[in-house]
Amino acid sequence: MASSSSSIANDSQYCPRWKYDVFLSFRGEDTRRTFTGHLYEGLKNRGIFTFQDDKRLEHGDSIPEELLKAIEESQVTLIVFSRNYATSRWCVNELVKIMECKEEENGQTVIPIFYDVDPSHVRYQSESFAEAFAKHEVRYQDDVEGMQKVQGWRTALTAVANLKGYDIRDGIESEKIQLIVHHISSKFCKSAHSLSFLQDVVGINAHFGETKIPTSNRSQWCSDCRDLGNRRNDYVNNKYDGKCMIPSKLCSMKVLIVLDDIDHGDHLEYLADDVMAAKLLHAFKKEVPNECCKKLSLEVVNQAKGLPLALKVWGSLLHKKDLIQWRRTVDQIKKNSNSEIVEKLKISYDGLEPEEQKIFLDIACFFRGHKRKEVMQIVDSCDFGAEY
């Protein structure tokens, strides 16, 4: 199996403007009922939103506006080359548009699939492709503009055949389809990873509309964020991977999600963080608190001393409380250290080596407010490795 010529989308290039994950280009008479049909179902079943035009007129000279737009709005294009692909002016016109979009370098990826044709036949327009172009040239022999169009088809075919893709002439077709689907699926998971770290940004809003349970669509069971792709071995290794996979896999699907064994706030936060992510104090569930709460809010913020974890825990305590309860809670916060905060922070301390714990306690207890350079000199004089 060969991989695509460029990464489908890396973290810095990911753009949410794509309407479709994949655009399928193919000659319907050759592969619609066979390879391309099975490939489309494989992509759809893995939650990959794929555009496949079922209403194309194979021998048309031009393609409609909505199809051109679909090409522009698809992040990946899979081109299934069959022996008679080049006989269709529709297909080669579509190919020219696909390669134009790729050359714009806006993050789109083109992957050729050589179904029952040698890649060299596509690259050099030989064998069945030579026969197709001979007919095109006869058709346009007295048409200068038409011959320029034919030359554009040749250029596009040569360019796409030079990209790395999949040659599936040998081997079991179903296995080749699984490899392609798995490769595309894994790339889309990586492309969504950068978005998973926006959950705490104030101003990133998401709203749930009415929730309707579909009657004809399959459900997704998220066992500790593992099974999101309907494959036994398609689970993730940790909650961060699972969190980034959810928007990638489920964004274009109607699903029933059953959240089972949710016994801690962190679980729900990783599964639906944009809904649960609090603004400011994690107490208002909106960006701007009421005027009457601002004074108490500032007291809590001041008490937190810049510790986000304290704001999060205390904000949860204050949520849905009235002003009298706020006053009592804030007074209690001032008097007592919150055990949950201490418990969470202590995890980092417990992870230190015994010698490191001693150094940490020395710095925390005796050098608060001192300049870093002065503290390092003292620690270095004890041969403790201050820089580390």
KAGI-V658357 format. One record per pair of residues at least 6 apart in sequence whose ideal C-beta (glycine too) atoms are under 7 Angstrom apart, sorted by the first residue. I is the first residue (numbers start at 1). J is the second residue. D is the distance in Angstrom with one decimal. If there is no record, write none. Layout:
((I/J/D) (I/J/D))
This chain:
((1/166/6.4) (1/179/5.0) (2/164/4.5) (2/165/6.0) (2/166/6.2) (3/164/6.1) (3/183/6.8) (4/109/5.4) (4/111/4.7) (4/164/6.3) (5/163/4.4) (5/164/4.9) (6/109/5.8) (8/75/6.8) (8/76/5.7) (8/109/4.9) (8/187/3.9) (8/188/6.7) (8/191/6.1) (9/75/6.5) (9/107/5.8) (9/191/3.6) (11/193/6.2) (11/194/4.0) (13/107/4.6) (14/191/4.9) (14/194/5.5) (15/107/5.8) (18/73/6.0) (18/74/6.6) (18/75/4.3) (19/73/3.8) (20/49/5.4) (20/50/6.7) (20/51/4.4) (20/70/6.4) (20/73/5.9) (20/74/4.2) (21/48/4.8) (21/49/4.6) (21/50/6.4) (21/75/5.7) (21/76/6.4) (21/188/6.1) (22/43/5.9) (22/48/5.8) (22/50/4.3) (22/74/6.3) (22/76/4.9) (22/78/5.9) (22/184/6.6) (23/51/4.8) (23/70/6.0) (23/71/5.6) (23/74/3.6) (23/77/4.6) (24/36/6.3) (24/40/6.2) (24/50/6.1) (24/51/6.7) (24/52/4.7) (24/78/5.5) (25/77/6.1) (25/79/4.5) (25/80/6.9) (25/91/6.9) (25/94/5.5) (25/95/6.6) (25/98/6.3) (26/36/4.5) (26/80/3.9) (27/58/6.6) (27/82/5.5) (27/84/5.8) (27/85/4.9) (27/88/5.2) (27/91/5.3) (28/56/6.4) (28/58/5.9) (29/58/6.0) (30/82/3.7) (30/84/5.5) (30/85/7.0) (31/80/5.5) (31/82/5.4) (31/115/6.1) (35/80/6.5) (35/115/5.4) (35/173/6.4) (36/80/5.2) (38/177/5.6) (39/177/5.3) (39/180/6.7) (40/50/5.9) (40/52/5.0) (42/177/5.1) (42/178/6.9) (42/181/4.3) (43/50/4.5) (43/181/5.7) (43/184/6.8) (44/50/6.1) (45/230/6.0) (46/181/5.5) (46/185/4.9) (46/229/5.4) (46/230/6.8) (47/229/6.8) (47/249/4.1) (47/250/6.1) (47/252/6.8) (47/253/5.3) (48/184/6.1) (48/185/6.2) (48/188/6.6) (49/252/3.4) (51/70/4.8) (51/74/5.9) (53/67/5.9) (56/90/6.1) (57/90/6.8) (58/88/5.0) (58/90/5.6) (59/88/6.1) (59/89/6.4) (59/90/6.5) (60/89/6.8) (60/90/4.9) (61/89/5.5) (62/93/6.6) (63/90/6.0) (63/93/5.7) (63/94/5.6) (68/97/6.0) (71/77/6.9) (71/97/5.3) (71/98/5.7) (71/101/6.0) (72/101/5.8) (75/107/6.9) (75/108/6.2) (76/109/4.9) (76/111/6.7) (76/184/6.6) (77/98/5.1) (77/110/4.9) (78/111/5.4) (78/113/5.9) (79/95/6.7) (79/98/6.9) (79/110/6.8) (79/112/5.1) (79/113/6.5) (79/160/6.3) (80/113/4.9) (80/115/5.3) (81/112/6.2) (81/113/6.6) (81/114/5.2) (81/115/6.1) (81/117/5.2) (81/122/5.5) (82/115/5.0) (82/116/5.8) (82/117/6.3) (83/116/5.9) (83/117/5.3) (83/128/4.4) (84/128/6.6) (85/91/5.4) (86/92/6.0) (86/129/4.7) (86/132/3.9) (86/133/6.5) (86/157/7.0) (87/132/4.4) (92/153/4.1) (95/156/4.8) (95/157/6.9) (95/160/6.6) (96/152/5.4) (96/153/6.6) (96/156/4.8) (98/110/6.0) (99/110/6.9) (99/156/4.7) (99/159/5.6) (99/160/6.2) (101/108/5.3) (102/108/5.5) (102/110/4.9) (110/160/6.3) (110/163/6.1) (111/165/5.0) (112/160/5.3) (112/161/6.5) (112/163/5.7) (112/165/3.7) (113/165/5.8) (113/166/4.7) (113/168/6.5) (114/165/6.8) (114/166/7.0) (114/167/4.7) (114/168/6.8) (114/169/6.7) (115/168/6.3) (116/169/6.3) (117/128/7.0) (119/161/5.4) (119/167/6.2) (120/126/6.9) (121/127/4.5) (121/128/6.7) (121/129/5.3) (122/129/6.2) (122/157/5.5) (122/161/4.1) (123/158/5.6) (123/161/3.6) (123/162/6.6) (125/133/5.4) (125/154/5.8) (125/157/6.1) (133/150/6.9) (133/154/7.0) (136/150/5.0) (137/150/6.0) (140/146/3.0) (140/147/5.1) (140/150/5.8) (166/176/6.7) (166/180/5.9) (168/176/4.2) (185/229/6.3) (188/248/4.9) (189/244/6.4) (189/245/5.0) (189/248/5.1) (192/244/5.1) (192/247/5.3) (192/248/3.8) (193/244/4.2) (195/247/6.4) (196/240/7.0) (196/243/4.9) (196/244/4.1) (198/204/5.3) (199/273/3.8) (199/274/6.4) (199/277/4.9) (200/277/6.1) (202/279/5.5) (202/287/6.2) (203/287/6.9) (204/274/6.7) (206/274/3.6) (206/275/6.6) (208/275/6.3) (213/256/5.5) (214/254/4.3) (214/256/6.9) (217/254/4.5) (217/255/6.6) (219/255/6.3) (219/256/4.0) (219/258/6.9) (220/228/6.4) (220/250/6.6) (220/255/4.7) (220/257/5.7) (221/227/5.8) (221/258/6.2) (222/228/6.6) (222/257/6.4) (222/271/6.9) (225/236/6.2) (225/239/5.7) (225/242/2.6) (225/243/6.8) (225/270/6.7) (226/235/3.4) (226/236/6.0) (226/242/6.8) (227/235/5.6) (228/234/7.0) (228/245/5.2) (228/246/6.7) (228/249/4.6) (229/249/6.2) (236/242/4.5) (236/245/5.8) (239/270/5.0) (243/270/4.9) (259/271/6.3) (262/268/5.6) (268/276/5.7) (269/276/5.1) (278/285/6.6) (278/312/6.9) (278/315/5.5) (279/286/6.1) (279/287/4.6) (280/287/6.9) (280/289/6.6) (281/297/5.9) (281/300/6.3) (281/311/5.6) (281/314/7.0) (281/315/3.6) (281/318/6.6) (282/311/6.5) (282/312/4.8) (282/315/3.0) (282/316/5.4) (283/315/3.9) (283/318/4.1) (283/319/4.5) (289/297/5.5) (292/323/6.3) (293/326/6.8) (296/326/5.1) (296/327/6.8) (296/330/5.4) (299/330/5.5) (300/314/5.6) (300/330/5.9) (300/333/6.6) (301/311/6.9) (303/333/5.8) (303/334/6.0) (304/310/4.0) (304/311/5.1) (304/314/7.0) (309/341/5.8) (309/344/6.2) (310/338/7.0) (310/341/5.4) (313/338/5.9) (313/340/5.4) (313/341/5.4) (314/333/5.9) (314/338/6.8) (317/329/5.8) (318/326/5.8) (318/329/5.8) (321/329/6.5) (349/357/6.5) (349/360/6.6) (352/360/6.3) (359/379/6.6) (359/384/5.3) (363/375/6.3) (367/375/4.7) (376/386/4.2) (379/386/3.9) (380/386/4.5))
